[in-house]
Amino acid sequence: MEFNVTNALKQLNADYSEEKASEIIENLLYNPNNLSDEDHDEIDQLNDKFLRIAAQIFVEDLAYDFNTLVNYWEAFIGQLSEEQSQSLLKFALEQTDVDFVEDFIIGYRKFYSNPKESITFFNKLDENELFEIKFFKARCYEVLGEDENAILAYKSYLNTPYFSEDENLEQAAVNQFYINHTIASLLVKLKKYDEASSYFDQILDHMNLEEYLENFDAENGDEVKSFLMDYVETLKQIGKKEKAEEVSEKVMRIFSK
């Protein structure tokens, strides 16, 4: 039975317990949902209780395995309203006495308002020990328009030894699939079409467009279309004009439905 986050939050408001709140948070972490305005209202009505429990779990997860942030928590925090996400991070700061977690959370809180300052806090952390920092620095560089630095940081993140270990290969493949999208599009911005082509090939070579689109929800449509048009432009620039026309026609047909 599919998890209904709205009903779960309403039931939590009617009969609150920390155990039920934790169950909802776990469901949202491992089965991401797009929270609606109604869901945000339900969370607000819980008067910080829900967000404090989320902050507690967040801090415990970060202290245990920082990679849970990239794989699960970022999507969860991103679905909250801006005020709720800032509250969660504020509560997390209050609950941690671990220096590296504190420095990271301060940097993460500043990401949306001052990504350059975020980098200052991220630079306090050891990238060899907490390799995920490379991913968040890459995002900061991307927002700041420092495309070359963003590409280098994303590549460095994907090349960390963690992802070459057998038990992490599946997660590495997922991370690489989505991050390669960003790298490819940044290379197109820089007009580095030959290099961009190798990233498009890694993503698209082994599947048709219909199979590729199954990896995304409908709300990602504009981003996916933009990525595919970058692919078309790359094909043109490297001299594969027939394939560019073929892909362009398919994209237009798919996205006109």
Residue, then its C-alpha position, 0 to 999 in steps of 0.5 A: m500500500e502506497f504511503n500517503v503523507t498527507n493522511a499520515l501527517k493529519q493522523l499525527n496531528a490528531d494523535y501525536s507520538e515521537e514514534k509515529a513522527s519518526e516513522i513518517i520521517e523514515n518513510l519520507l527519507y526512503n520514499p521521497n514525496n513531493l510535499s503539498d501546501e497542505d502537507h506544509d500546513e500540517i507540519d506547521q500545526l505540529n509546532d516544531k515537534f515534527l521538525r525537532i524529531a527530524a533534526q535529531i535523526f538528521v544529526e544522528d545520521l550525519a554523525y554515523d554516515f555522512n553519505t546519508l545527506v547526499n542520498y536521502w536528507e537533501a531530498f527530504i529537506g528540499q521538500l520542506s518550505e524554506e522556513q521549515s528547512q531553516s528551522l530543522l537546521k537550527f534545531a540540528l545545530e542545537q542538538t549536536d556537539v560534534d564539530f564537523v557536523e556543526d560546521f557542515i550545518i552552518g555551511y548548509r544553512k547559508f547555501y541558499s543565501n550566501p553560497k560563497e560563505s558556505i564554501t568557507f565553512f565546508n573548507k574547514l572539513d577534511e574532504n578525504e574523511l568526509f568526501e561528500i563535502k566535494f558534492f556540496k562545494a560543487r553545488c555552491y560553485e554551480v550556483l556561483g557560476e564558477d562552472e570549471n570549479a563545479i565540474l572539477a568538484y563533481k568529478s572529484y566526488l565521483n572519483t572517491p575510493y568509496f564508490s569503487e568498493d563493491e558494496n557501494l557500486e550500486q549507489a555509485a551508479v545512481n549518483q553518477f547517472y544524475i551527476n553526469h547530467t550536470i557535468a554534461s550541461l556545464l560542459v555545453k555552457l563552456k562550449k566543450y562539446d567533445e568532452a560533453s559528448s563523452y558524458f552524454d554517451q555514458i548516460l544515453d548510449h545503453m537505452n532509448l529515450e523512452e527508457y531514459l525518461e522512466n528515470f524521472d517524474a513528470e515534474n522534472g520535464d523541463e529539466v530533462k527536455s533542456f538536458l536533451m536539447d543540450y545533447v542535440e546541440t552537442l551532436k551538431q557541434i561534433g558533426k553528427k547532424e543526422k543523429a542530432e535531427e533524429v534526437s531533436e524530432k523524438v524529443m519534440r514528439i515526446f514533449s508535445k504529448 
